[in-house]
Structure formats: structure tokens, C-alpha cells
């Protein structure tokens, strides 16, 4: 089911050691942060949700990774310990809250391979100043409730939510959104097939 910002006060914050056994491959990490770029995302979508990523276990080394797309770096993967404890530029502690969520149609390990392949295929794609400008234009158009002109549609200059949406699309899951400007982290919380599972203790 969809969930609102109320989960930030209703779900208890638990340490990683307690949540990690509950995490399934393909689970969603939805953040409500307070850094300047996160506030811009929140302002554009009228919601607290500012970032979204995907959890995946690397079986051979028994590590839990997070695939994400972040400003300045682009698409990469980090250990979940780092994801919940600091920002992408290394600032500690993480300035906000993080929810573990799950899409009802996420396939099991065998069916998840196309999603993971898609997540890996775009790793290393950089952001450039021109791409940041295009993303800013899409954010502004979304806030003005205008549909995205074709020349400004995403061309692998993903923001986090577009990257995660693309990954889920590899297994036939379409995240519901209004089609205005850009798919946003808030659209994941609003999707009726996504539910909140737990809330991380980030400090």
C-alpha cells in the first residue's frame, strides 16, 4: 500500500543490525533528507521524500549493497552501512530519515536478475554540468505541473528516482506517477503497491 510522511513518526527507528535480516533483494530505500539538493527535490514535489535507492546482497562476500544515483557522482553502489550513516559527499551523520520499503511485485532472486543487470549496466555514468542543468529544468517544470517537453526528457542523466524506476522497469514493474516533469522519490511512497517495512536509525 502507499504510505505518507506519517511513517517517519509512526515507525520506530531501528539499528541496522535489526533491520538487515529483513532486507530482501530489490527492496527500496526511501530518504527524507534536509541538505540543499534534497530540499529542492522536496520543494518541487511538495513532499519530504528526497532520494530513493535499491538494496541488493552480494552473495559471494556476504555484503548488502545499495545502488543509487547521486549528484556529482552519478550511478554507483555503496555498502548499506555507509548509505545510512553519511551523505554522498561524506558528511556525517546522514541529515534525515531513511525508510526500508518493498514493492509487492518484486520477483524472487531468480527473477530479479534483469533488474540487477540494469542497475549495474549504468554504473559509472557521470553527471556533467549540462546534465545537472537539464535535471534542474525538469524539476522546475514538474513544480509548475507542466509536462516535460521531448527535448528535455532524461537521456541517461538520471536523478535517483529515474534510475530506480528504470531498474524496476527491467522486470516489468512500472512505478505509478503523474507524468509531470519527472518521476520523483515521492512517487514511490505514493505507489499503491509499495509499503513501508522499517525505519533505519541513522545516528
N, CA, C and O of each residue as an XYZ file, in Angstrom:
812
protein
N       0.844     -1.195      0.000
C       0.000      0.000      0.000
C       0.878      1.244      0.000
O       2.033      1.198      0.423
N       0.332      2.339     -0.470
C       1.057      3.610     -0.423
C       1.220      4.046      1.033
O       0.490      3.588      1.912
N       2.168      4.921      1.275
C       2.320      5.440      2.637
C       2.660      6.922      2.590
O       3.165      7.430      1.590
N       2.378      7.590      3.676
C       2.589      9.027      3.778
C       3.773      9.321      4.683
O       4.406      8.408      5.214
N       4.065     10.605      4.852
C       5.168     11.020      5.719
C       4.922     10.634      7.175
O       5.839     10.721      7.991
N       3.708     10.212      7.518
C       3.423      9.782      8.891
C       4.306      8.620      9.325
O       4.549      8.440     10.518
N       4.793      7.823      8.361
C       5.642      6.689      8.754
C       6.905      7.160      9.462
O       7.493      6.414     10.245
N       7.325      8.392      9.192
C       8.544      8.907      9.806
C       8.398      9.073     11.311
O       9.387      9.039     12.043
N       7.173      9.252     11.769
C       6.926      9.371     13.210
C       6.299      8.105     13.788
O       6.405      7.855     14.988
N       5.646      7.305     12.943
C       4.943      6.123     13.444
C       5.821      4.878     13.503
O       5.666      4.054     14.404
N       6.748      4.732     12.544
C       7.627      3.565     12.556
C       8.783      3.802     13.520
O       9.415      4.856     13.461
N       9.075      2.858     14.400
C      10.233      3.030     15.291
C      11.528      2.991     14.486
O      11.628      2.283     13.485
N      12.514      3.758     14.933
C      13.820      3.733     14.282
C      14.647      2.599     14.879
O      14.852      2.540     16.091
N      15.120      1.698     14.014
C      15.848      0.518     14.451
C      17.279      0.545     13.919
O      17.523      1.087     12.841
N      18.223     -0.029     14.656
C      19.602     -0.096     14.161
C      19.710     -1.063     12.986
O      18.877     -1.953     12.814
N      20.754     -0.870     12.184
C      20.957     -1.698     11.007
C      20.983     -3.185     11.346
O      20.443     -3.996     10.595
N      21.595     -3.548     12.451
C      21.710     -4.969     12.816
C      20.349     -5.645     12.942
O      20.223     -6.840     12.673
N      19.335     -4.894     13.347
C      17.995     -5.459     13.497
C      17.236     -5.473     12.172
O      16.407     -6.354     11.941
N      17.515     -4.502     11.299
C      16.784     -4.421     10.036
C      17.402     -5.295      8.949
O      16.687     -5.822      8.097
N      18.723     -5.451      8.972
C      19.399     -6.148      7.866
C      18.809     -7.528      7.561
O      18.667     -7.859      6.383
N      18.459     -8.351      8.556
C      17.873     -9.659      8.215
C      16.534     -9.564      7.493
O      16.118    -10.516      6.833
N      15.861     -8.432      7.612
C      14.560     -8.260      6.955
C      14.687     -7.821      5.500
O      13.727     -7.918      4.735
N      15.874     -7.336      5.114
C      16.046     -6.758      3.783
C      16.051     -7.850      2.721
O      16.737     -8.864      2.854
N      15.274     -7.625      1.663
C      15.246     -8.531      0.519
C      15.870     -7.841     -0.685
O      15.826     -6.616     -0.799
N      16.449     -8.628     -1.581
C      16.991     -8.055     -2.807
C      15.889     -7.318     -3.558
O      14.784     -7.837     -3.717
N      16.193     -6.110     -4.019
C      15.204     -5.311     -4.725
C      14.381     -4.426     -3.819
O      13.510     -3.699     -4.297
N      14.635     -4.466     -2.509
C      13.928     -3.558     -1.608
C      14.329     -2.114     -1.912
O      15.383     -1.847     -2.487
N      13.471     -1.215     -1.514
C      13.628      0.212     -1.814
C      14.050      0.947     -0.548
O      13.516      0.699      0.534
N      15.016      1.858     -0.694
C      15.417      2.734      0.401
C      14.956      4.140      0.047
O      15.412      4.724     -0.937
N      14.066      4.670      0.841
C      13.455      5.970      0.570
C      13.868      6.950      1.659
O      13.633      6.720      2.845
N      14.492      8.054      1.232
C      15.081      9.004      2.186
C      14.307     10.318      2.255
O      13.744     10.788      1.266
N      14.299     10.884      3.442
C      13.781     12.229      3.670
C      14.921     13.019      4.299
O      15.115     12.978      5.514
N      15.679     13.743      3.467
C      16.870     14.448      3.941
C      16.661     15.957      3.914
O      15.671     16.455      3.377
N      17.640     16.692      4.522
C      17.484     18.133      4.667
C      18.635     18.937      4.056
O      18.743     20.137      4.310
N      19.499     18.297      3.254
C      20.558     19.045      2.587
C      19.956     19.880      1.456
O      18.812     19.626      1.077
N      20.668     20.861      0.900
C      20.073     21.784     -0.076
C      19.447     21.109     -1.299
O      18.336     21.468     -1.690
N      20.137     20.133     -1.916
C      19.566     19.498     -3.104
C      18.332     18.691     -2.740
O      17.372     18.652     -3.509
N      18.343     18.039     -1.569
C      17.170     17.288     -1.118
C      15.986     18.220     -0.887
O      14.844     17.884     -1.202
N      16.272     19.389     -0.336
C      15.192     20.356     -0.128
C      14.607     20.827     -1.452
O      13.409     21.093     -1.546
N      15.452     20.931     -2.475
C      14.954     21.312     -3.798
C      14.007     20.245     -4.336
O      12.948     20.561     -4.879
N      14.397     18.965     -4.180
C      13.524     17.874     -4.612
C      12.210     17.926     -3.833
O      11.133     17.811     -4.419
N      12.298     18.098     -2.515
C      11.095     18.177     -1.696
C      10.209     19.338     -2.075
O       8.986     19.207     -2.120
N      10.827     20.485     -2.350
C      10.060     21.667     -2.768
C       9.333     21.403     -4.081
O       8.180     21.800     -4.252
N      10.013     20.730     -5.009
C       9.423     20.505     -6.325
C       8.277     19.510     -6.284
O       7.397     19.543     -7.144
N       8.276     18.612     -5.280
C       7.242     17.581     -5.214
C       6.264     17.771     -4.052
O       5.326     16.991     -3.890
N       6.490     18.806     -3.251
C       5.628     19.084     -2.106
C       5.566     17.882     -1.159
O       4.491     17.507     -0.689
N       6.721     17.286     -0.889
C       6.783     16.103     -0.028
C       8.131     16.073      0.676
O       9.042     16.804      0.285
N       8.282     15.242      1.712
C       9.580     15.152      2.391
C      10.555     14.213      1.689
O      11.738     14.196      2.029
N      10.088     13.432      0.719
C      10.919     12.383      0.133
C      11.889     12.969     -0.882
O      11.480     13.651     -1.822
N      13.177     12.701     -0.686
C      14.195     13.379     -1.494
C      15.153     12.440     -2.221
O      15.897     12.888     -3.094
N      15.155     11.165     -1.890
C      16.113     10.255     -2.525
C      15.582      8.834     -2.450
O      14.880      8.476     -1.504
N      15.920      8.017     -3.455
C      15.481      6.627     -3.474
C      16.600      5.769     -4.059
O      17.321      6.205     -4.956
N      16.741      4.542     -3.544
C      17.801      3.643     -3.976
C      17.308      2.200     -3.854
O      16.191      1.951     -3.398
N      18.160      1.253     -4.269
C      17.789     -0.164     -4.286
C      18.794     -0.973     -3.481
O      20.001     -0.765     -3.602
N      18.305     -1.891     -2.662
C      19.154     -2.776     -1.865
C      19.388     -4.089     -2.603
O      18.491     -4.617     -3.261
N      20.618     -4.608     -2.480
C      20.945     -5.887     -3.121
C      22.105     -6.547     -2.368
O      23.092     -5.891     -2.037
N      21.976     -7.845     -2.104
C      23.036     -8.581     -1.417
C      24.050     -9.124     -2.427
O      23.681     -9.685     -3.458
N      25.315     -8.948     -2.114
C      26.399     -9.500     -2.920
C      26.781    -10.818     -2.252
O      27.560    -10.834     -1.299
N      26.225    -11.933     -2.758
C      26.324    -13.206     -2.028
C      27.744    -13.664     -1.746
O      28.023    -14.145     -0.648
N      28.653    -13.526     -2.714
C      29.987    -14.108     -2.545
C      30.789    -13.463     -1.413
O      31.690    -14.093     -0.859
N      30.474    -12.224     -1.069
C      31.183    -11.554      0.026
C      30.258    -11.251      1.205
O      30.666    -10.635      2.189
N      29.010    -11.695      1.087
C      28.025    -11.523      2.157
C      27.908    -10.070      2.606
O      27.931     -9.761      3.797
N      27.782     -9.188      1.615
C      27.614     -7.761      1.890
C      26.312     -7.263      1.296
O      25.876     -7.735      0.246
N      25.698     -6.311      1.969
C      24.469     -5.688      1.497
C      24.826     -4.349      0.878
O      25.342     -3.459      1.554
N      24.545     -4.211     -0.422
C      24.895     -3.004     -1.165
C      23.659     -2.175     -1.470
O      22.528     -2.655     -1.394
N      23.905     -0.925     -1.815
C      22.842     -0.017     -2.233
C      23.236      0.580     -3.581
O      24.280      1.221     -3.700
N      22.397      0.367     -4.594
C      22.567      1.003     -5.896
C      21.830      2.337     -5.871
O      20.662      2.402     -5.487
N      22.519      3.400     -6.282
C      21.892      4.715     -6.276
C      22.515      5.606     -7.339
O      23.561      5.290     -7.906
N      21.851      6.719     -7.595
C      22.376      7.749     -8.485
C      22.372      9.056     -7.708
O      21.327      9.504     -7.235
N      23.559      9.673     -7.577
C      23.661     10.867     -6.746
C      24.311     12.014     -7.503
O      25.063     11.815     -8.457
N      24.001     13.201     -7.054
C      24.552     14.415     -7.642
C      26.074     14.384     -7.575
O      26.649     13.940     -6.581
N      26.714     14.851     -8.623
C      28.167     14.953     -8.802
C      28.832     13.613     -9.107
O      29.791     13.568     -9.878
N      28.342     12.517     -8.518
C      28.974     11.214     -8.727
C      28.299     10.441     -9.848
O      28.976      9.845    -10.686
N      26.978     10.445     -9.872
C      26.234      9.646    -10.830
C      25.865      8.297    -10.237
O      25.611      8.189     -9.037
N      25.836      7.264    -11.078
C      25.384      5.937    -10.665
C      26.543      5.170    -10.023
O      27.627      5.068    -10.597
N      26.300      4.636     -8.834
C      27.321      3.840     -8.155
C      26.659      2.938     -7.125
O      25.437      2.945     -6.979
N      27.472      2.161     -6.411
C      26.976      1.292     -5.343
C      27.817      1.517     -4.101
O      29.028      1.716     -4.189
N      27.168      1.485     -2.937
C      27.873      1.660     -1.662
C      27.366      0.628     -0.669
O      26.237      0.156     -0.799
N      28.182      0.263      0.327
C      27.689     -0.613      1.399
C      26.565      0.096      2.153
O      26.576      1.316      2.313
N      25.609     -0.686      2.605
C      24.471     -0.069      3.283
C      24.905      0.670      4.551
O      24.269      1.648      4.945
N      25.980      0.210      5.191
C      26.466      0.888      6.391
C      26.804      2.345      6.082
O      26.507      3.238      6.875
N      27.430      2.581      4.916
C      27.785      3.937      4.538
C      26.540      4.721      4.123
O      26.403      5.901      4.445
N      25.637      4.054      3.406
C      24.439      4.728      2.908
C      23.623      5.353      4.042
O      23.148      6.482      3.917
N      23.460      4.620      5.148
C      22.615      5.126      6.227
C      23.342      6.044      7.196
O      22.716      6.646      8.068
N      24.670      6.159      7.050
C      25.426      6.935      8.031
C      25.956      8.259      7.515
O      26.367      9.104      8.311
N      25.958      8.468      6.179
C      26.518      9.706      5.650
C      25.912     10.066      4.303
O      25.248      9.250      3.664
N      26.152     11.303      3.885
C      25.681     11.750      2.581
C      26.651     11.285      1.502
O      27.713     10.742      1.808
N      26.284     11.498      0.237
C      27.143     11.069     -0.866
C      28.478     11.804     -0.893
O      29.437     11.311     -1.487
N      28.558     12.985     -0.253
C      29.839     13.701     -0.219
C      30.628     13.422      1.065
O      31.648     14.061      1.325
N      30.148     12.467      1.861
C      30.892     12.053      3.047
C      30.524     12.761      4.329
O      31.138     12.498      5.363
N      29.540     13.657      4.305
C      29.134     14.367      5.521
C      28.405     13.423      6.481
O      27.531     12.657      6.074
N      28.775     13.490      7.747
C      28.154     12.661      8.781
C      27.570     13.539      9.886
O      28.095     14.616     10.168
N      26.482     13.080     10.513
C      25.674     11.905     10.193
C      24.742     12.196      9.023
O      24.686     13.329      8.543
N      24.017     11.191      8.564
C      23.058     11.409      7.491
C      22.007     12.406      7.976
O      21.436     12.223      9.051
N      21.741     13.471      7.187
C      20.845     14.538      7.651
C      19.364     14.261      7.391
O      18.724     14.970      6.615
N      18.827     13.238      8.035
C      17.412     12.965      7.813
C      17.033     11.548      8.213
O      17.665     10.941      9.078
N      15.996     11.032      7.571
C      15.450      9.712      7.891
C      15.499      8.810      6.663
O      15.516      9.295      5.532
N      15.521      7.475      6.892
C      15.558      6.507      5.797
C      14.571      5.380      6.103
O      14.601      4.781      7.178
N      13.699      5.107      5.134
C      12.691      4.061      5.244
C      13.059      2.887      4.339
O      13.463      3.092      3.195
N      12.925      1.675      4.837
C      13.018      0.475      4.017
C      11.612      0.176      3.513
O      10.681      0.057      4.310
N      11.450      0.053      2.199
C      10.135     -0.190      1.604
C      10.225     -1.342      0.613
O      11.318     -1.759      0.228
N       9.053     -1.856      0.199
C       9.040     -3.039     -0.674
C       7.869     -2.966     -1.652
O       6.737     -2.670     -1.268
N       8.165     -3.244     -2.927
C       7.113     -3.315     -3.947
C       6.525     -4.723     -3.938
O       7.263     -5.708     -3.914
N       5.206     -4.816     -3.957
C       4.536     -6.112     -3.858
C       4.892     -7.057     -4.994
O       4.837     -8.274     -4.821
N       5.256     -6.519     -6.154
C       5.530     -7.364     -7.318
C       7.012     -7.655     -7.535
O       7.377     -8.221     -8.565
N       7.870     -7.281     -6.592
C       9.288     -7.563     -6.751
C       9.505     -9.072     -6.840
O       9.088     -9.801     -5.940
N      10.148     -9.560     -7.905
C      10.329    -11.008     -8.054
C      11.358    -11.554     -7.078
O      12.083    -10.803     -6.425
N      11.405    -12.887     -6.992
C      12.401    -13.546     -6.167
C      13.779    -13.450     -6.789
O      13.943    -12.840     -7.846
N      14.785    -14.054     -6.137
C      16.167    -13.924     -6.602
C      16.385    -14.274     -8.073
O      17.116    -13.563     -8.763
N      15.773    -15.343     -8.568
C      15.996    -15.732     -9.955
C      15.384    -14.737    -10.930
O      15.976    -14.424    -11.963
N      14.211    -14.246    -10.602
C      13.540    -13.309    -11.497
C      14.074    -11.899    -11.416
O      13.719    -11.048    -12.231
N      14.937    -11.641    -10.425
C      15.435    -10.281    -10.210
C      16.656     -9.948    -11.063
O      17.074     -8.791    -11.101
N      17.231    -10.923    -11.739
C      18.482    -10.693    -12.473
C      18.407     -9.525    -13.459
O      19.343     -8.727    -13.493
N      17.337     -9.378    -14.271
C      17.303     -8.225    -15.192
C      17.366     -6.883    -14.476
O      17.958     -5.935    -14.993
N      16.761     -6.787    -13.284
C      16.814     -5.541    -12.514
C      18.257     -5.261    -12.092
O      18.745     -4.140    -12.237
N      18.934     -6.282    -11.572
C      20.310     -6.097    -11.102
C      21.236     -5.797    -12.282
O      22.115     -4.941    -12.185
N      21.033     -6.505    -13.397
C      21.840     -6.223    -14.588
C      21.664     -4.775    -15.029
O      22.634     -4.102    -15.380
N      20.410     -4.295    -15.010
C      20.152     -2.907    -15.390
C      20.814     -1.923    -14.442
O      21.335     -0.890    -14.864
N      20.788     -2.253    -13.147
C      21.422     -1.378    -12.157
C      22.924     -1.296    -12.388
O      23.518     -0.225    -12.261
N      23.542     -2.430    -12.727
C      24.991     -2.471    -12.926
C      25.393     -1.836    -14.248
O      26.423     -1.165    -14.322
N      24.597     -2.035    -15.293
C      24.949     -1.534    -16.625
C      25.187     -0.025    -16.646
O      26.002      0.463    -17.429
N      24.483      0.713    -15.795
C      24.624      2.169    -15.787
C      25.604      2.671    -14.737
O      25.782      3.880    -14.585
N      26.237      1.762    -14.014
C      27.210      2.199    -13.006
C      28.373      2.926    -13.678
O      28.882      2.494    -14.713
N      28.779      4.033    -13.071
C      29.867      4.823    -13.612
C      29.427      5.928    -14.534
O      30.236      6.787    -14.885
N      28.153      5.939    -14.947
C      27.680      7.035    -15.791
C      27.812      8.344    -15.013
O      27.211      8.483    -13.947
N      28.579      9.300    -15.517
C      28.815     10.535    -14.751
C      27.729     11.575    -14.954
O      27.019     11.573    -15.960
N      27.618     12.452    -13.988
C      26.844     13.674    -14.172
C      27.789     14.730    -14.759
O      28.972     14.762    -14.421
N      27.272     15.577    -15.622
C      28.049     16.712    -16.141
C      27.296     17.986    -15.795
O      26.107     17.921    -15.483
N      27.951     19.148    -15.839
C      27.229     20.398    -15.565
C      26.004     20.579    -16.458
O      24.969     21.069    -16.006
N      26.123     20.184    -17.721
C      24.984     20.330    -18.633
C      23.835     19.425    -18.211
O      22.670     19.809    -18.315
N      24.158     18.223    -17.735
C      23.112     17.298    -17.314
C      22.430     17.797    -16.049
O      21.213     17.681    -15.910
N      23.221     18.360    -15.114
C      22.633     18.938    -13.907
C      21.653     20.044    -14.278
O      20.581     20.151    -13.682
N      22.016     20.868    -15.263
C      21.134     21.952    -15.699
C      19.841     21.391    -16.270
O      18.764     21.932    -16.020
N      19.941     20.300    -17.040
C      18.727     19.712    -17.600
C      17.837     19.139    -16.510
O      16.613     19.252    -16.569
N      18.475     18.514    -15.497
C      17.697     17.986    -14.379
C      16.995     19.126    -13.639
O      15.826     18.998    -13.276
N      17.701     20.242    -13.414
C      17.095     21.392    -12.744
C      15.894     21.904    -13.536
O      14.877     22.285    -12.957
N      16.019     21.909    -14.856
C      14.897     22.353    -15.693
C      13.711     21.416    -15.547
O      12.564     21.861    -15.513
N      13.985     20.116    -15.460
C      12.889     19.165    -15.300
C      12.224     19.309    -13.937
O      11.007     19.169    -13.819
N      13.025     19.590    -12.904
C      12.456     19.816    -11.573
C      11.530     21.029    -11.591
O      10.428     20.984    -11.045
N      11.985     22.116    -12.224
C      11.176     23.336    -12.287
C       9.870     23.086    -13.031
O       8.813     23.548    -12.599
N       9.932     22.359    -14.143
C       8.722     22.073    -14.895
C       7.770     21.192    -14.093
O       6.553     21.361    -14.158
N       8.330     20.259    -13.341
C       7.476     19.414    -12.514
C       6.754     20.230    -11.454
O       5.571     20.001    -11.204
N       7.437     21.172    -10.829
C       6.823     22.008     -9.791
C       5.730     22.886    -10.382
O       4.754     23.209     -9.704
N       5.890     23.275    -11.648
C       4.891     24.097    -12.325
C       3.771     23.257    -12.934
O       2.864     23.782    -13.580
N       3.850     21.932    -12.717
C       2.839     20.999    -13.214
C       2.699     21.079    -14.732
O       1.595     21.092    -15.277
N       3.843     21.131    -15.390
C       3.869     21.101    -16.846
C       4.543     19.827    -17.311
O       5.521     19.380    -16.712
N       4.024     19.242    -18.376
C       4.617     18.025    -18.903
C       5.966     18.331    -19.532
O       6.193     19.430    -20.040
N       6.862     17.343    -19.493
C       8.208     17.540    -19.977
C       8.269     17.635    -21.492
O       7.841     16.703    -22.172
N       8.791     18.736    -22.052
C       8.988     18.786    -23.499
C       9.936     17.669    -23.927
O      10.866     17.339    -23.192
N       9.720     17.092    -25.083
C      10.521     15.948    -25.528
C      12.030     16.211    -25.510
O      12.775     15.321    -25.102
N      12.526     17.390    -25.932
C      13.982     17.582    -25.925
C      14.615     17.532    -24.547
O      15.831     17.376    -24.431
N      13.791     17.665    -23.473
C      14.374     17.662    -22.136
C      14.108     16.374    -21.379
O      14.372     16.310    -20.178
N      13.595     15.350    -22.039
C      13.417     14.080    -21.348
C      14.775     13.492    -20.981
O      15.787     13.792    -21.616
N      14.783     12.651    -19.949
C      16.035     12.092    -19.458
C      16.793     11.356    -20.555
O      16.221     10.563    -21.303
N      18.114     11.639    -20.638
C      18.981     10.947    -21.599
C      20.177     10.391    -20.832
O      21.325     10.767    -21.072
N      19.877      9.490    -19.906
C      20.895      8.891    -19.050
C      21.600      9.936    -18.190
O      22.755      9.751    -17.807
N      20.904     11.038    -17.884
C      21.402     11.951    -16.854
C      20.454     11.841    -15.674
O      19.894     12.821    -15.183
N      20.301     10.574    -15.241
C      19.309     10.225    -14.231
C      19.389     11.076    -12.964
O      20.471     11.465    -12.524
N      18.213     11.356    -12.390
C      18.173     11.614    -10.960
C      17.838     10.268    -10.326
O      17.487      9.322    -11.031
N      17.943     10.177     -9.019
C      17.846      8.883     -8.351
C      16.582      8.117     -8.699
O      16.634      6.916     -8.963
N      15.446      8.804     -8.700
C      14.168      8.133     -8.913
C      14.011      7.620    -10.333
O      13.379      6.587    -10.549
N      14.577      8.327    -11.305
C      14.526      7.851    -12.683
C      15.376      6.591    -12.836
O      14.996      5.657    -13.542
N      16.519      6.575    -12.172
C      17.396      5.405    -12.210
C      16.690      4.184    -11.608
O      16.674      3.112    -12.213
N      16.113      4.349    -10.426
C      15.437      3.231     -9.767
C      14.221      2.781    -10.576
O      13.969      1.581    -10.694
N      13.472      3.721    -11.131
C      12.330      3.378    -11.971
C      12.771      2.571    -13.185
O      12.116      1.597    -13.556
N      13.889      2.976    -13.811
C      14.421      2.251    -14.951
C      14.767      0.816    -14.559
O      14.474     -0.122    -15.300
N      15.395      0.647    -13.385
C      15.758     -0.695    -12.934
C      14.521     -1.575    -12.749
O      14.504     -2.725    -13.189
N      13.501     -1.044    -12.106
C      12.280     -1.823    -11.903
C      11.589     -2.131    -13.226
O      10.953     -3.174    -13.376
N      11.719     -1.220    -14.176
C      11.138     -1.470    -15.490
C      11.727     -2.692    -16.162
O      11.068     -3.305    -17.001
N      12.963     -3.069    -15.814
C      13.608     -4.243    -16.391
C      12.903     -5.544    -16.019
O      13.059     -6.555    -16.704
N      12.127     -5.520    -14.932
C      11.370     -6.715    -14.535
C       9.868     -6.483    -14.683
O       9.059     -7.171    -14.060
N       9.507     -5.512    -15.512
C       8.103     -5.277    -15.831
C       7.311     -4.528    -14.792
O       6.081     -4.520    -14.836
N       8.005     -3.884    -13.836
C       7.314     -3.109    -12.802
C       7.344     -1.635    -13.180
O       8.414     -1.049    -13.344
N       6.180     -1.051    -13.316
C       6.077      0.368    -13.639
C       5.645      1.130    -12.389
O       4.566      0.888    -11.847
N       6.492      2.048    -11.938
C       6.150      2.865    -10.778
C       5.134      3.915    -11.204
O       5.354      4.643    -12.172
N       4.037      3.990    -10.490
C       2.980      4.938    -10.861
C       3.424      6.366    -10.563
O       3.965      6.650     -9.495
N       3.185      7.270    -11.533
C       3.471      8.686    -11.301
C       2.583      9.511    -12.213
O       1.911      8.957    -13.083
N       2.566     10.840    -12.030
C       1.617     11.683    -12.728
C       2.075     12.158    -14.099
O       1.314     12.825    -14.799
N       3.296     11.832    -14.499
C       3.774     12.232    -15.818
C       4.123     13.697    -15.936
O       4.309     14.196    -17.046
N       4.216     14.402    -14.822
C       4.514     15.836    -14.854
C       5.971     16.074    -14.493
O       6.370     15.920    -13.339
N       6.761     16.451    -15.490
C       8.140     16.854    -15.245
C       9.110     15.715    -15.064
O       9.975     15.526    -15.920
N       9.015     14.934    -13.981
C       9.940     13.836    -13.739
C       9.353     12.923    -12.678
O       8.582     13.358    -11.822
N       9.724     11.661    -12.744
C       9.324     10.749    -11.684
C      10.188     11.072    -10.469
O      11.401     11.235    -10.595
N       9.576     11.163     -9.309
C      10.247     11.658     -8.111
C      10.232     10.618     -6.998
O       9.442      9.676     -7.052
N      11.089     10.768     -5.989
C      11.025      9.866     -4.837
C       9.629      9.790     -4.227
O       9.209      8.726     -3.771
N       8.913     10.903     -4.217
C       7.560     10.920     -3.652
C       6.628      9.954     -4.373
O       5.693      9.434     -3.764
N       6.866      9.705     -5.660
C       6.006      8.789     -6.412
C       6.147      7.357     -5.920
O       5.208      6.569     -6.034
N       7.309      7.008     -5.375
C       7.483      5.658     -4.827
C       6.635      5.493     -3.567
O       5.983      4.465     -3.386
N       6.643      6.503     -2.697
C       5.822      6.426     -1.487
C       4.339      6.386     -1.817
O       3.553      5.781     -1.089
N       3.956      7.029     -2.913
C       2.539      7.113     -3.290
C       2.056      5.906     -4.076
O       0.850      5.723     -4.244
N       2.976      5.077     -4.561
C       2.576      3.915     -5.355
C       1.799      2.937     -4.470
O       2.287      2.562     -3.404
N       0.604      2.518     -4.886
C      -0.222      1.654     -4.027
C       0.359      0.266     -3.782
O      -0.099     -0.444     -2.887
N       1.353     -0.128     -4.557
C       1.938     -1.454     -4.372
C       3.220     -1.423     -3.535
O       3.863     -2.456     -3.342
N       3.587     -0.250     -3.043
C       4.791     -0.132     -2.223
C       4.402      0.135     -0.774
O       3.583      1.010     -0.496
N       4.992     -0.624      0.145
C       4.680     -0.440      1.561
C       5.967     -0.215      2.350
O       7.039     -0.680      1.962
N       5.844      0.493      3.440
C       6.970      0.716      4.339
C       7.177     -0.526      5.199
O       6.220     -1.099      5.719
N       8.437     -0.936      5.341
C       8.770     -2.133      6.119
C       9.401     -1.775      7.461
O       9.055     -2.353      8.491
N      10.329     -0.817      7.443
C      11.053     -0.444      8.663
C      11.677      0.932      8.482
O      11.724      1.469      7.375
N      12.158      1.495      9.593
C      12.872      2.779      9.540
C      14.239      2.608     10.203
O      14.348      2.113     11.325
N      15.276      3.032      9.480
C      16.634      2.905      9.999
C      16.934      3.968     11.052
O      16.455      5.099     10.971
N      17.724      3.587     12.022
C      18.307      4.554     12.945
C      19.576      5.060     12.291
O      20.522      4.296     12.103
N      19.612      6.339     11.939
C      20.721      6.865     11.153
C      21.798      7.533     11.987
O      22.813      7.951     11.431
N      21.625      7.651     13.272
C      22.663      8.276     14.119
C      22.579      7.731     15.515
O      23.361      8.126     16.380
